[in-house]
């Protein structure tokens, strides 16, 4: 089963590439969730957690501005976690014409012997 969590490594995805272009699609779908939540945090204009506005914060940052900064940070770096592997797998798919890992030396030798 393919894991689409941010912890999913490119190596895990390469092992699952025999199923066609599904890993990049799964990554882009997961990024949609990240983008939606990040955009909501950035553009909502109100605190997502009203209790967050009550507590003291270091450096005197306004709670709403802190939420907007957190949403922007999550949007940029959270999307990179999904988009970099998706771009890598898509370019690999387009270069090879299919999503399979490169053959090992032993598989190449067997293919040449046939």
Gaussian input, Z-matrix of N, CA and C with variables (Angstrom, degrees):
# hf/3-21g

backbone

0 1
 N
 C     1     B1
 C     2     B2     1     A1
 N     3     B3     2     A2     1     D1
 C     4     B4     3     A3     2     D2
 C     5     B5     4     A4     3     D3
 N     6     B6     5     A5     4     D4
 C     7     B7     6     A6     5     D5
 C     8     B8     7     A7     6     D6
 N     9     B9     8     A8     7     D7
 C    10    B10     9     A9     8     D8
 C    11    B11    10    A10     9     D9
 N    12    B12    11    A11    10    D10
 C    13    B13    12    A12    11    D11
 C    14    B14    13    A13    12    D12
 N    15    B15    14    A14    13    D13
 C    16    B16    15    A15    14    D14
 C    17    B17    16    A16    15    D15
 N    18    B18    17    A17    16    D16
 C    19    B19    18    A18    17    D17
 C    20    B20    19    A19    18    D18
 N    21    B21    20    A20    19    D19
 C    22    B22    21    A21    20    D20
 C    23    B23    22    A22    21    D21
 N    24    B24    23    A23    22    D22
 C    25    B25    24    A24    23    D23
 C    26    B26    25    A25    24    D24
 N    27    B27    26    A26    25    D25
 C    28    B28    27    A27    26    D26
 C    29    B29    28    A28    27    D27
 N    30    B30    29    A29    28    D28
 C    31    B31    30    A30    29    D29
 C    32    B32    31    A31    30    D30
 N    33    B33    32    A32    31    D31
 C    34    B34    33    A33    32    D32
 C    35    B35    34    A34    33    D33
 N    36    B36    35    A35    34    D34
 C    37    B37    36    A36    35    D35
 C    38    B38    37    A37    36    D36
 N    39    B39    38    A38    37    D37
 C    40    B40    39    A39    38    D38
 C    41    B41    40    A40    39    D39
 N    42    B42    41    A41    40    D40
 C    43    B43    42    A42    41    D41
 C    44    B44    43    A43    42    D42
 N    45    B45    44    A44    43    D43
 C    46    B46    45    A45    44    D44
 C    47    B47    46    A46    45    D45
 N    48    B48    47    A47    46    D46
 C    49    B49    48    A48    47    D47
 C    50    B50    49    A49    48    D48
 N    51    B51    50    A50    49    D49
 C    52    B52    51    A51    50    D50
 C    53    B53    52    A52    51    D51
 N    54    B54    53    A53    52    D52
 C    55    B55    54    A54    53    D53
 C    56    B56    55    A55    54    D54
 N    57    B57    56    A56    55    D55
 C    58    B58    57    A57    56    D56
 C    59    B59    58    A58    57    D57
 N    60    B60    59    A59    58    D58
 C    61    B61    60    A60    59    D59
 C    62    B62    61    A61    60    D60
 N    63    B63    62    A62    61    D61
 C    64    B64    63    A63    62    D62
 C    65    B65    64    A64    63    D63
 N    66    B66    65    A65    64    D64
 C    67    B67    66    A66    65    D65
 C    68    B68    67    A67    66    D66
 N    69    B69    68    A68    67    D67
 C    70    B70    69    A69    68    D68
 C    71    B71    70    A70    69    D69
 N    72    B72    71    A71    70    D70
 C    73    B73    72    A72    71    D71
 C    74    B74    73    A73    72    D72
 N    75    B75    74    A74    73    D73
 C    76    B76    75    A75    74    D74
 C    77    B77    76    A76    75    D75
 N    78    B78    77    A77    76    D76
 C    79    B79    78    A78    77    D77
 C    80    B80    79    A79    78    D78
 N    81    B81    80    A80    79    D79
 C    82    B82    81    A81    80    D80
 C    83    B83    82    A82    81    D81
 N    84    B84    83    A83    82    D82
 C    85    B85    84    A84    83    D83
 C    86    B86    85    A85    84    D84
 N    87    B87    86    A86    85    D85
 C    88    B88    87    A87    86    D86
 C    89    B89    88    A88    87    D87
 N    90    B90    89    A89    88    D88
 C    91    B91    90    A90    89    D89
 C    92    B92    91    A91    90    D90
 N    93    B93    92    A92    91    D91
 C    94    B94    93    A93    92    D92
 C    95    B95    94    A94    93    D93
 N    96    B96    95    A95    94    D94
 C    97    B97    96    A96    95    D95
 C    98    B98    97    A97    96    D96
 N    99    B99    98    A98    97    D97
 C   100   B100    99    A99    98    D98
 C   101   B101   100   A100    99    D99
 N   102   B102   101   A101   100   D100
 C   103   B103   102   A102   101   D101
 C   104   B104   103   A103   102   D102
 N   105   B105   104   A104   103   D103
 C   106   B106   105   A105   104   D104
 C   107   B107   106   A106   105   D105
 N   108   B108   107   A107   106   D106
 C   109   B109   108   A108   107   D107
 C   110   B110   109   A109   108   D108
 N   111   B111   110   A110   109   D109
 C   112   B112   111   A111   110   D110
 C   113   B113   112   A112   111   D111
 N   114   B114   113   A113   112   D112
 C   115   B115   114   A114   113   D113
 C   116   B116   115   A115   114   D114
 N   117   B117   116   A116   115   D115
 C   118   B118   117   A117   116   D116
 C   119   B119   118   A118   117   D117
 N   120   B120   119   A119   118   D118
 C   121   B121   120   A120   119   D119
 C   122   B122   121   A121   120   D120
 N   123   B123   122   A122   121   D121
 C   124   B124   123   A123   122   D122
 C   125   B125   124   A124   123   D123
 N   126   B126   125   A125   124   D124
 C   127   B127   126   A126   125   D125
 C   128   B128   127   A127   126   D126
 N   129   B129   128   A128   127   D127
 C   130   B130   129   A129   128   D128
 C   131   B131   130   A130   129   D129
 N   132   B132   131   A131   130   D130
 C   133   B133   132   A132   131   D131
 C   134   B134   133   A133   132   D132
 N   135   B135   134   A134   133   D133
 C   136   B136   135   A135   134   D134
 C   137   B137   136   A136   135   D135
 N   138   B138   137   A137   136   D136
 C   139   B139   138   A138   137   D137
 C   140   B140   139   A139   138   D138
 N   141   B141   140   A140   139   D139
 C   142   B142   141   A141   140   D140
 C   143   B143   142   A142   141   D141
 N   144   B144   143   A143   142   D142
 C   145   B145   144   A144   143   D143
 C   146   B146   145   A145   144   D144
 N   147   B147   146   A146   145   D145
 C   148   B148   147   A147   146   D146
 C   149   B149   148   A148   147   D147
 N   150   B150   149   A149   148   D148
 C   151   B151   150   A150   149   D149
 C   152   B152   151   A151   150   D150
 N   153   B153   152   A152   151   D151
 C   154   B154   153   A153   152   D152
 C   155   B155   154   A154   153   D153
 N   156   B156   155   A155   154   D154
 C   157   B157   156   A156   155   D155
 C   158   B158   157   A157   156   D156
 N   159   B159   158   A158   157   D157
 C   160   B160   159   A159   158   D158
 C   161   B161   160   A160   159   D159
 N   162   B162   161   A161   160   D160
 C   163   B163   162   A162   161   D161
 C   164   B164   163   A163   162   D162
 N   165   B165   164   A164   163   D163
 C   166   B166   165   A165   164   D164
 C   167   B167   166   A166   165   D165
 N   168   B168   167   A167   166   D166
 C   169   B169   168   A168   167   D167
 C   170   B170   169   A169   168   D168
 N   171   B171   170   A170   169   D169
 C   172   B172   171   A171   170   D170
 C   173   B173   172   A172   171   D171
 N   174   B174   173   A173   172   D172
 C   175   B175   174   A174   173   D173
 C   176   B176   175   A175   174   D174
 N   177   B177   176   A176   175   D175
 C   178   B178   177   A177   176   D176
 C   179   B179   178   A178   177   D177
 N   180   B180   179   A179   178   D178
 C   181   B181   180   A180   179   D179
 C   182   B182   181   A181   180   D180
 N   183   B183   182   A182   181   D181
 C   184   B184   183   A183   182   D182
 C   185   B185   184   A184   183   D183
 N   186   B186   185   A185   184   D184
 C   187   B187   186   A186   185   D185
 C   188   B188   187   A187   186   D186
 N   189   B189   188   A188   187   D187
 C   190   B190   189   A189   188   D188
 C   191   B191   190   A190   189   D189
 N   192   B192   191   A191   190   D190
 C   193   B193   192   A192   191   D191
 C   194   B194   193   A193   192   D192
 N   195   B195   194   A194   193   D193
 C   196   B196   195   A195   194   D194
 C   197   B197   196   A196   195   D195
 N   198   B198   197   A197   196   D196
 C   199   B199   198   A198   197   D197
 C   200   B200   199   A199   198   D198
 N   201   B201   200   A200   199   D199
 C   202   B202   201   A201   200   D200
 C   203   B203   202   A202   201   D201
 N   204   B204   203   A203   202   D202
 C   205   B205   204   A204   203   D203
 C   206   B206   205   A205   204   D204
 N   207   B207   206   A206   205   D205
 C   208   B208   207   A207   206   D206
 C   209   B209   208   A208   207   D207
 N   210   B210   209   A209   208   D208
 C   211   B211   210   A210   209   D209
 C   212   B212   211   A211   210   D210
 N   213   B213   212   A212   211   D211
 C   214   B214   213   A213   212   D212
 C   215   B215   214   A214   213   D213
 N   216   B216   215   A215   214   D214
 C   217   B217   216   A216   215   D215
 C   218   B218   217   A217   216   D216
 N   219   B219   218   A218   217   D217
 C   220   B220   219   A219   218   D218
 C   221   B221   220   A220   219   D219
 N   222   B222   221   A221   220   D220
 C   223   B223   222   A222   221   D221
 C   224   B224   223   A223   222   D222
 N   225   B225   224   A224   223   D223
 C   226   B226   225   A225   224   D224
 C   227   B227   226   A226   225   D225
 N   228   B228   227   A227   226   D226
 C   229   B229   228   A228   227   D227
 C   230   B230   229   A229   228   D228
 N   231   B231   230   A230   229   D229
 C   232   B232   231   A231   230   D230
 C   233   B233   232   A232   231   D231
 N   234   B234   233   A233   232   D232
 C   235   B235   234   A234   233   D233
 C   236   B236   235   A235   234   D234
 N   237   B237   236   A236   235   D235
 C   238   B238   237   A237   236   D236
 C   239   B239   238   A238   237   D237
 N   240   B240   239   A239   238   D238
 C   241   B241   240   A240   239   D239
 C   242   B242   241   A241   240   D240
 N   243   B243   242   A242   241   D241
 C   244   B244   243   A243   242   D242
 C   245   B245   244   A244   243   D243
 N   246   B246   245   A245   244   D244
 C   247   B247   246   A246   245   D245
 C   248   B248   247   A247   246   D246
 N   249   B249   248   A248   247   D247
 C   250   B250   249   A249   248   D248
 C   251   B251   250   A250   249   D249
 N   252   B252   251   A251   250   D250
 C   253   B253   252   A252   251   D251
 C   254   B254   253   A253   252   D252
 N   255   B255   254   A254   253   D253
 C   256   B256   255   A255   254   D254
 C   257   B257   256   A256   255   D255
 N   258   B258   257   A257   256   D256
 C   259   B259   258   A258   257   D257
 C   260   B260   259   A259   258   D258
 N   261   B261   260   A260   259   D259
 C   262   B262   261   A261   260   D260
 C   263   B263   262   A262   261   D261
 N   264   B264   263   A263   262   D262
 C   265   B265   264   A264   263   D263
 C   266   B266   265   A265   264   D264
 N   267   B267   266   A266   265   D265
 C   268   B268   267   A267   266   D266
 C   269   B269   268   A268   267   D267
 N   270   B270   269   A269   268   D268
 C   271   B271   270   A270   269   D269
 C   272   B272   271   A271   270   D270
 N   273   B273   272   A272   271   D271
 C   274   B274   273   A273   272   D272
 C   275   B275   274   A274   273   D273
 N   276   B276   275   A275   274   D274
 C   277   B277   276   A276   275   D275
 C   278   B278   277   A277   276   D276
 N   279   B279   278   A278   277   D277
 C   280   B280   279   A279   278   D278
 C   281   B281   280   A280   279   D279
 N   282   B282   281   A281   280   D280
 C   283   B283   282   A282   281   D281
 C   284   B284   283   A283   282   D282
 N   285   B285   284   A284   283   D283
 C   286   B286   285   A285   284   D284
 C   287   B287   286   A286   285   D285
 N   288   B288   287   A287   286   D286
 C   289   B289   288   A288   287   D287
 C   290   B290   289   A289   288   D288
 N   291   B291   290   A290   289   D289
 C   292   B292   291   A291   290   D290
 C   293   B293   292   A292   291   D291
 N   294   B294   293   A293   292   D292
 C   295   B295   294   A294   293   D293
 C   296   B296   295   A295   294   D294
 N   297   B297   296   A296   295   D295
 C   298   B298   297   A297   296   D296
 C   299   B299   298   A298   297   D297
 N   300   B300   299   A299   298   D298
 C   301   B301   300   A300   299   D299
 C   302   B302   301   A301   300   D300
 N   303   B303   302   A302   301   D301
 C   304   B304   303   A303   302   D302
 C   305   B305   304   A304   303   D303
 N   306   B306   305   A305   304   D304
 C   307   B307   306   A306   305   D305
 C   308   B308   307   A307   306   D306
 N   309   B309   308   A308   307   D307
 C   310   B310   309   A309   308   D308
 C   311   B311   310   A310   309   D309
 N   312   B312   311   A311   310   D310
 C   313   B313   312   A312   311   D311
 C   314   B314   313   A313   312   D312
 N   315   B315   314   A314   313   D313
 C   316   B316   315   A315   314   D314
 C   317   B317   316   A316   315   D315
 N   318   B318   317   A317   316   D316
 C   319   B319   318   A318   317   D317
 C   320   B320   319   A319   318   D318
 N   321   B321   320   A320   319   D319
 C   322   B322   321   A321   320   D320
 C   323   B323   322   A322   321   D321
 N   324   B324   323   A323   322   D322
 C   325   B325   324   A324   323   D323
 C   326   B326   325   A325   324   D324
 N   327   B327   326   A326   325   D325
 C   328   B328   327   A327   326   D326
 C   329   B329   328   A328   327   D327
 N   330   B330   329   A329   328   D328
 C   331   B331   330   A330   329   D329
 C   332   B332   331   A331   330   D330
 N   333   B333   332   A332   331   D331
 C   334   B334   333   A333   332   D332
 C   335   B335   334   A334   333   D333
 N   336   B336   335   A335   334   D334
 C   337   B337   336   A336   335   D335
 C   338   B338   337   A337   336   D336
 N   339   B339   338   A338   337   D337
 C   340   B340   339   A339   338   D338
 C   341   B341   340   A340   339   D339

   B1=1.4469
   B2=1.5195
   B3=1.2922
   B4=1.4533
   B5=1.5129
   B6=1.3160
   B7=1.4531
   B8=1.5159
   B9=1.3228
   B10=1.4590
   B11=1.5183
   B12=1.3235
   B13=1.4531
   B14=1.5231
   B15=1.3319
   B16=1.4592
   B17=1.5149
   B18=1.3319
   B19=1.4539
   B20=1.5278
   B21=1.3216
   B22=1.4603
   B23=1.5176
   B24=1.2988
   B25=1.4586
   B26=1.5161
   B27=1.3112
   B28=1.4567
   B29=1.5260
   B30=1.3415
   B31=1.4644
   B32=1.5267
   B33=1.3214
   B34=1.4659
   B35=1.5192
   B36=1.3021
   B37=1.4526
   B38=1.5267
   B39=1.3323
   B40=1.4621
   B41=1.5288
   B42=1.3357
   B43=1.4699
   B44=1.5236
   B45=1.3096
   B46=1.4673
   B47=1.5184
   B48=1.3134
   B49=1.4561
   B50=1.5199
   B51=1.3102
   B52=1.4587
   B53=1.5273
   B54=1.3109
   B55=1.4609
   B56=1.5212
   B57=1.3115
   B58=1.4540
   B59=1.5125
   B60=1.3267
   B61=1.4646
   B62=1.5236
   B63=1.3216
   B64=1.4674
   B65=1.5253
   B66=1.3536
   B67=1.4742
   B68=1.5219
   B69=1.3508
   B70=1.4656
   B71=1.5316
   B72=1.3131
   B73=1.4656
   B74=1.5316
   B75=1.3291
   B76=1.4647
   B77=1.5262
   B78=1.3261
   B79=1.4598
   B80=1.5286
   B81=1.3129
   B82=1.4603
   B83=1.5227
   B84=1.3262
   B85=1.4631
   B86=1.5221
   B87=1.3204
   B88=1.4650
   B89=1.5221
   B90=1.3208
   B91=1.4571
   B92=1.5160
   B93=1.3145
   B94=1.4645
   B95=1.5290
   B96=1.3356
   B97=1.4656
   B98=1.5248
   B99=1.3323
   B100=1.4590
   B101=1.5317
   B102=1.3088
   B103=1.4598
   B104=1.5251
   B105=1.3124
   B106=1.4740
   B107=1.5230
   B108=1.3267
   B109=1.4607
   B110=1.5266
   B111=1.3185
   B112=1.4635
   B113=1.5250
   B114=1.3240
   B115=1.4622
   B116=1.5265
   B117=1.3212
   B118=1.4612
   B119=1.5224
   B120=1.3338
   B121=1.4610
   B122=1.5286
   B123=1.3175
   B124=1.4760
   B125=1.5246
   B126=1.3135
   B127=1.4632
   B128=1.5286
   B129=1.3200
   B130=1.4681
   B131=1.5228
   B132=1.3280
   B133=1.4574
   B134=1.5131
   B135=1.3113
   B136=1.4697
   B137=1.5233
   B138=1.3085
   B139=1.4579
   B140=1.5194
   B141=1.3011
   B142=1.4598
   B143=1.5171
   B144=1.3323
   B145=1.4617
   B146=1.5212
   B147=1.3319
   B148=1.4695
   B149=1.5300
   B150=1.3245
   B151=1.4675
   B152=1.5227
   B153=1.3076
   B154=1.4592
   B155=1.5312
   B156=1.3058
   B157=1.4578
   B158=1.5101
   B159=1.3342
   B160=1.4533
   B161=1.5274
   B162=1.3158
   B163=1.4666
   B164=1.5260
   B165=1.3346
   B166=1.4640
   B167=1.5195
   B168=1.3233
   B169=1.4580
   B170=1.5126
   B171=1.3318
   B172=1.4680
   B173=1.5352
   B174=1.2895
   B175=1.4695
   B176=1.5225
   B177=1.3164
   B178=1.4593
   B179=1.5176
   B180=1.3078
   B181=1.4682
   B182=1.5222
   B183=1.3066
   B184=1.4510
   B185=1.5382
   B186=1.3228
   B187=1.4670
   B188=1.5265
   B189=1.3160
   B190=1.4622
   B191=1.5305
   B192=1.3376
   B193=1.4661
   B194=1.5286
   B195=1.3220
   B196=1.4641
   B197=1.5282
   B198=1.3216
   B199=1.4646
   B200=1.5208
   B201=1.3227
   B202=1.4685
   B203=1.5185
   B204=1.3273
   B205=1.4660
   B206=1.5243
   B207=1.3246
   B208=1.4712
   B209=1.5237
   B210=1.3269
   B211=1.4601
   B212=1.5178
   B213=1.3327
   B214=1.4674
   B215=1.5238
   B216=1.3213
   B217=1.4637
   B218=1.5249
   B219=1.3286
   B220=1.4662
   B221=1.5244
   B222=1.3143
   B223=1.4558
   B224=1.5259
   B225=1.3189
   B226=1.4670
   B227=1.5257
   B228=1.3192
   B229=1.4626
   B230=1.5247
   B231=1.3235
   B232=1.4648
   B233=1.5204
   B234=1.3219
   B235=1.4641
   B236=1.5192
   B237=1.3280
   B238=1.4642
   B239=1.5303
   B240=1.3300
   B241=1.4691
   B242=1.5273
   B243=1.3223
   B244=1.4584
   B245=1.5287
   B246=1.3208
   B247=1.4625
   B248=1.5236
   B249=1.3186
   B250=1.4751
   B251=1.5285
   B252=1.3451
   B253=1.4717
   B254=1.5251
   B255=1.3302
   B256=1.4689
   B257=1.5255
   B258=1.3245
   B259=1.4629
   B260=1.5234
   B261=1.3323
   B262=1.4652
   B263=1.5272
   B264=1.3235
   B265=1.4661
   B266=1.5286
   B267=1.3272
   B268=1.4579
   B269=1.5258
   B270=1.3284
   B271=1.4676
   B272=1.5155
   B273=1.3117
   B274=1.4725
   B275=1.5252
   B276=1.3247
   B277=1.4572
   B278=1.5251
   B279=1.3274
   B280=1.4557
   B281=1.5254
   B282=1.3251
   B283=1.4683
   B284=1.5274
   B285=1.3079
   B286=1.4631
   B287=1.5245
   B288=1.2951
   B289=1.4470
   B290=1.5134
   B291=1.2967
   B292=1.4619
   B293=1.5200
   B294=1.2980
   B295=1.4607
   B296=1.5254
   B297=1.3162
   B298=1.4569
   B299=1.5111
   B300=1.3044
   B301=1.4514
   B302=1.5197
   B303=1.3230
   B304=1.4522
   B305=1.5253
   B306=1.3070
   B307=1.4519
   B308=1.5220
   B309=1.2987
   B310=1.4602
   B311=1.5235
   B312=1.3053
   B313=1.4640
   B314=1.5202
   B315=1.3268
   B316=1.4642
   B317=1.5296
   B318=1.3379
   B319=1.4624
   B320=1.5190
   B321=1.3253
   B322=1.4676
   B323=1.5278
   B324=1.3253
   B325=1.4641
   B326=1.5211
   B327=1.3201
   B328=1.4777
   B329=1.5244
   B330=1.3309
   B331=1.4577
   B332=1.5355
   B333=1.3228
   B334=1.4643
   B335=1.5184
   B336=1.3288
   B337=1.4685
   B338=1.5200
   B339=1.2994
   B340=1.4658
   B341=1.4767
   A1=109.08
   A2=116.70
   A3=122.89
   A4=110.17
   A5=115.60
   A6=120.50
   A7=108.80
   A8=117.79
   A9=120.77
   A10=110.70
   A11=117.21
   A12=120.80
   A13=109.36
   A14=117.33
   A15=118.94
   A16=113.70
   A17=117.04
   A18=120.36
   A19=111.89
   A20=117.54
   A21=120.46
   A22=109.03
   A23=115.44
   A24=119.34
   A25=110.22
   A26=114.62
   A27=119.81
   A28=109.35
   A29=117.83
   A30=120.74
   A31=111.27
   A32=117.38
   A33=120.59
   A34=110.45
   A35=115.55
   A36=119.73
   A37=111.66
   A38=116.56
   A39=119.86
   A40=110.04
   A41=116.98
   A42=119.97
   A43=111.61
   A44=117.75
   A45=122.34
   A46=112.80
   A47=118.69
   A48=120.98
   A49=114.11
   A50=119.39
   A51=120.41
   A52=111.87
   A53=117.43
   A54=121.46
   A55=113.20
   A56=119.04
   A57=121.15
   A58=111.40
   A59=117.70
   A60=120.81
   A61=114.44
   A62=118.25
   A63=120.38
   A64=113.63
   A65=120.79
   A66=118.29
   A67=114.43
   A68=120.53
   A69=117.47
   A70=112.71
   A71=117.21
   A72=120.57
   A73=109.78
   A74=116.90
   A75=120.82
   A76=110.73
   A77=117.15
   A78=120.25
   A79=111.45
   A80=117.08
   A81=120.20
   A82=111.53
   A83=116.80
   A84=120.60
   A85=110.53
   A86=116.47
   A87=120.05
   A88=110.97
   A89=116.87
   A90=119.66
   A91=111.09
   A92=118.41
   A93=121.38
   A94=110.65
   A95=116.80
   A96=120.82
   A97=109.55
   A98=116.75
   A99=121.57
   A100=110.81
   A101=116.90
   A102=121.46
   A103=111.44
   A104=116.77
   A105=120.53
   A106=111.50
   A107=116.58
   A108=120.00
   A109=110.60
   A110=117.26
   A111=120.68
   A112=111.32
   A113=117.23
   A114=121.17
   A115=110.81
   A116=116.35
   A117=119.43
   A118=110.53
   A119=116.98
   A120=120.34
   A121=111.25
   A122=116.92
   A123=120.65
   A124=112.84
   A125=117.61
   A126=120.83
   A127=115.07
   A128=118.36
   A129=118.96
   A130=112.67
   A131=118.72
   A132=120.67
   A133=113.91
   A134=116.89
   A135=121.50
   A136=108.16
   A137=115.88
   A138=119.82
   A139=110.57
   A140=115.81
   A141=121.25
   A142=109.80
   A143=116.23
   A144=122.59
   A145=107.50
   A146=118.92
   A147=120.39
   A148=113.09
   A149=117.18
   A150=119.65
   A151=111.65
   A152=117.19
   A153=121.40
   A154=111.13
   A155=117.50
   A156=121.31
   A157=113.81
   A158=118.14
   A159=122.46
   A160=112.06
   A161=117.04
   A162=120.08
   A163=111.47
   A164=115.51
   A165=120.56
   A166=109.46
   A167=114.34
   A168=119.90
   A169=109.62
   A170=115.89
   A171=117.48
   A172=110.53
   A173=116.51
   A174=125.28
   A175=112.99
   A176=119.59
   A177=122.31
   A178=115.35
   A179=118.00
   A180=121.80
   A181=108.86
   A182=116.84
   A183=122.61
   A184=108.75
   A185=116.92
   A186=121.44
   A187=112.32
   A188=117.68
   A189=120.89
   A190=110.97
   A191=116.68
   A192=119.74
   A193=111.28
   A194=116.32
   A195=120.39
   A196=110.73
   A197=116.90
   A198=120.96
   A199=110.74
   A200=117.16
   A201=121.23
   A202=110.53
   A203=117.64
   A204=121.07
   A205=110.87
   A206=116.88
   A207=120.31
   A208=111.03
   A209=116.97
   A210=120.62
   A211=112.13
   A212=116.86
   A213=120.43
   A214=110.96
   A215=116.80
   A216=121.12
   A217=110.35
   A218=115.51
   A219=120.24
   A220=110.94
   A221=117.28
   A222=121.57
   A223=110.66
   A224=117.13
   A225=120.89
   A226=111.41
   A227=116.64
   A228=119.42
   A229=112.53
   A230=117.12
   A231=119.51
   A232=111.73
   A233=116.67
   A234=119.77
   A235=112.00
   A236=117.10
   A237=119.63
   A238=111.62
   A239=115.53
   A240=119.82
   A241=110.68
   A242=117.02
   A243=120.50
   A244=112.66
   A245=117.35
   A246=120.11
   A247=113.79
   A248=118.20
   A249=119.63
   A250=111.05
   A251=120.12
   A252=118.28
   A253=113.13
   A254=118.06
   A255=120.15
   A256=110.78
   A257=117.25
   A258=120.60
   A259=110.30
   A260=116.57
   A261=120.88
   A262=110.82
   A263=117.08
   A264=120.71
   A265=111.97
   A266=116.87
   A267=119.75
   A268=111.20
   A269=117.35
   A270=118.89
   A271=111.03
   A272=116.30
   A273=119.86
   A274=110.32
   A275=116.42
   A276=121.32
   A277=110.86
   A278=116.05
   A279=119.75
   A280=112.05
   A281=117.00
   A282=120.34
   A283=111.40
   A284=117.30
   A285=121.30
   A286=112.72
   A287=116.97
   A288=119.95
   A289=112.21
   A290=117.59
   A291=122.27
   A292=108.48
   A293=117.09
   A294=121.96
   A295=110.89
   A296=116.26
   A297=120.01
   A298=107.89
   A299=116.16
   A300=119.12
   A301=110.24
   A302=115.82
   A303=120.47
   A304=110.11
   A305=115.46
   A306=119.80
   A307=109.94
   A308=114.93
   A309=119.62
   A310=108.71
   A311=115.63
   A312=120.36
   A313=112.07
   A314=117.89
   A315=121.77
   A316=110.15
   A317=117.76
   A318=120.07
   A319=111.23
   A320=117.75
   A321=120.97
   A322=110.58
   A323=115.00
   A324=119.63
   A325=110.83
   A326=116.88
   A327=120.56
   A328=110.31
   A329=117.78
   A330=120.80
   A331=111.07
   A332=117.23
   A333=120.44
   A334=111.36
   A335=118.07
   A336=122.27
   A337=111.70
   A338=118.60
   A339=120.92
   A340=113.27
   D1=141.09
   D2=-177.50
   D3=-88.08
   D4=126.73
   D5=176.39
   D6=-92.45
   D7=130.95
   D8=-179.78
   D9=-109.51
   D10=15.89
   D11=177.34
   D12=-70.44
   D13=157.92
   D14=179.61
   D15=-57.43
   D16=-23.65
   D17=-179.73
   D18=-75.59
   D19=-9.20
   D20=-178.43
   D21=-62.68
   D22=123.31
   D23=-178.44
   D24=-88.97
   D25=161.78
   D26=178.34
   D27=-62.96
   D28=-34.08
   D29=178.79
   D30=-61.45
   D31=-40.36
   D32=177.02
   D33=-62.40
   D34=-42.34
   D35=-177.61
   D36=-69.46
   D37=-35.87
   D38=178.51
   D39=-63.90
   D40=-36.61
   D41=178.59
   D42=-65.69
   D43=-26.07
   D44=-178.15
   D45=-95.58
   D46=6.96
   D47=-171.35
   D48=-74.70
   D49=-7.37
   D50=179.72
   D51=-68.10
   D52=-13.66
   D53=-176.74
   D54=-84.25
   D55=5.84
   D56=-179.92
   D57=95.96
   D58=-157.59
   D59=-175.11
   D60=-80.64
   D61=26.17
   D62=-177.58
   D63=-70.90
   D64=-39.79
   D65=-179.31
   D66=-58.07
   D67=-45.70
   D68=177.55
   D69=-63.21
   D70=-35.88
   D71=178.88
   D72=-66.27
   D73=-41.18
   D74=178.30
   D75=-64.35
   D76=-40.16
   D77=178.36
   D78=-64.87
   D79=-43.28
   D80=179.84
   D81=-67.44
   D82=-35.13
   D83=176.24
   D84=-65.93
   D85=-41.60
   D86=177.64
   D87=-65.90
   D88=-36.20
   D89=178.19
   D90=-65.68
   D91=-29.43
   D92=177.33
   D93=-60.07
   D94=-40.32
   D95=178.47
   D96=-64.77
   D97=-45.43
   D98=178.65
   D99=-60.45
   D100=-44.75
   D101=-179.30
   D102=-65.17
   D103=-39.94
   D104=179.82
   D105=-62.61
   D106=-47.55
   D107=-179.85
   D108=-66.28
   D109=-41.96
   D110=179.47
   D111=-62.61
   D112=-44.09
   D113=179.00
   D114=-63.69
   D115=-39.23
   D116=177.57
   D117=-61.59
   D118=-44.50
   D119=179.54
   D120=-64.09
   D121=-37.78
   D122=-177.83
   D123=-74.08
   D124=-41.66
   D125=-168.78
   D126=-108.92
   D127=5.88
   D128=-175.57
   D129=-68.58
   D130=-34.46
   D131=-179.56
   D132=79.82
   D133=1.84
   D134=176.28
   D135=-143.79
   D136=161.92
   D137=-179.63
   D138=-73.00
   D139=134.01
   D140=177.75
   D141=-69.84
   D142=-38.99
   D143=175.16
   D144=-115.07
   D145=101.68
   D146=-178.46
   D147=-58.73
   D148=-29.81
   D149=179.28
   D150=-66.07
   D151=-19.99
   D152=179.12
   D153=-68.40
   D154=-26.89
   D155=179.23
   D156=-75.27
   D157=-13.23
   D158=-176.63
   D159=-86.40
   D160=-34.17
   D161=-174.82
   D162=-77.40
   D163=157.48
   D164=176.59
   D165=-79.18
   D166=142.72
   D167=178.31
   D168=-119.97
   D169=145.49
   D170=177.16
   D171=-67.22
   D172=153.79
   D173=177.02
   D174=68.71
   D175=5.25
   D176=175.35
   D177=65.15
   D178=27.76
   D179=179.62
   D180=-76.28
   D181=134.75
   D182=176.86
   D183=-62.53
   D184=142.18
   D185=-176.50
   D186=-61.35
   D187=-39.54
   D188=-179.89
   D189=-68.36
   D190=-41.88
   D191=177.18
   D192=-64.76
   D193=-36.15
   D194=176.87
   D195=-64.73
   D196=-40.74
   D197=177.71
   D198=-64.47
   D199=-41.66
   D200=178.93
   D201=-64.15
   D202=-43.10
   D203=178.13
   D204=-63.88
   D205=-40.92
   D206=178.59
   D207=-65.04
   D208=-40.12
   D209=177.50
   D210=-64.17
   D211=-40.73
   D212=178.41
   D213=-67.02
   D214=-42.22
   D215=177.53
   D216=-61.11
   D217=-45.43
   D218=179.05
   D219=-64.29
   D220=-37.85
   D221=-179.01
   D222=-63.75
   D223=-49.08
   D224=-176.74
   D225=-69.74
   D226=-58.61
   D227=-173.62
   D228=-75.96
   D229=-30.79
   D230=175.64
   D231=-67.26
   D232=-38.65
   D233=178.16
   D234=-69.00
   D235=-34.25
   D236=178.07
   D237=-60.66
   D238=-37.23
   D239=179.97
   D240=-60.91
   D241=-34.06
   D242=179.93
   D243=-90.13
   D244=-39.42
   D245=-172.18
   D246=-76.30
   D247=-36.28
   D248=-179.80
   D249=-61.06
   D250=-51.57
   D251=176.21
   D252=-63.34
   D253=-35.16
   D254=179.42
   D255=-64.55
   D256=-42.45
   D257=177.89
   D258=-65.55
   D259=-43.44
   D260=178.19
   D261=-58.02
   D262=-49.80
   D263=-177.60
   D264=-67.59
   D265=-36.45
   D266=179.09
   D267=-67.20
   D268=-44.37
   D269=178.23
   D270=-65.40
   D271=-36.19
   D272=177.08
   D273=-66.06
   D274=-40.78
   D275=177.70
   D276=-61.80
   D277=-44.98
   D278=-178.94
   D279=-69.77
   D280=-33.96
   D281=-179.98
   D282=-71.74
   D283=-40.13
   D284=-177.42
   D285=-89.74
   D286=-19.03
   D287=-175.42
   D288=81.23
   D289=-4.37
   D290=177.42
   D291=-162.38
   D292=159.97
   D293=-177.36
   D294=-100.53
   D295=82.69
   D296=171.45
   D297=-135.71
   D298=152.38
   D299=-178.73
   D300=-72.35
   D301=159.42
   D302=-178.69
   D303=-65.75
   D304=148.40
   D305=-179.07
   D306=-72.29
   D307=144.57
   D308=175.23
   D309=-77.27
   D310=170.24
   D311=-179.82
   D312=-58.89
   D313=-39.47
   D314=-179.82
   D315=-65.72
   D316=-42.34
   D317=178.84
   D318=-65.31
   D319=-36.50
   D320=177.26
   D321=-64.31
   D322=-42.37
   D323=179.73
   D324=-63.27
   D325=-42.86
   D326=178.47
   D327=-64.62
   D328=-39.86
   D329=-179.66
   D330=-66.26
   D331=-37.09
   D332=178.40
   D333=-71.31
   D334=-31.58
   D335=-178.31
   D336=-71.50
   D337=-22.95
   D338=-176.96
   D339=-81.52

